Amino acid sequence: IEAVESIRSNSTKGTLLRHILENYQLNDAQLTALLSATTTHDYNTERGSTLRLVNKQYKDEFGIRKNYFDIIDDMEINSEKGNVLKDLMAKKKLSNDSWIRLLESVDDFSSEREKGAVLLMSIPHLPENEQVMGHFRHVLDNMSSHYHILKGEITNALLDSQLNSNP
């Protein structure tokens, strides 16, 4: 995995990293090394394709969580970041710490639409945790007032999910 990091071709590097992810179950150290190699991609799409495969093996271990979300934060294309995070939520039951870190990343998106799309998708997966919900509300509150309709849609979806879970 460490040798892959020095490969100059982004497509070759991505192909090799994805081959490893598709064919091997990685331990924490190996997954951390793979994430380190993923940071050397120049293209968001290569990072996103690799991270979507990492999602299947994502582990809620501090080093893995830190490296994973640092890659997300370093990506420039909001839709690519959002697609990776939506895929992660669909594939894994996240810990409260991972949820908080995910929401911190979403809060930094420059696209309010993509931020809203990720928040909407997250609602059915959110844990019943006061800290996580506080971060969720913070991200929602930070959305631009120009997106008041989207904010209302997210609030309504959140209320509907609470009503459906507590009849």
Disulfide bonds with the S-S distance in Angstrom:
none
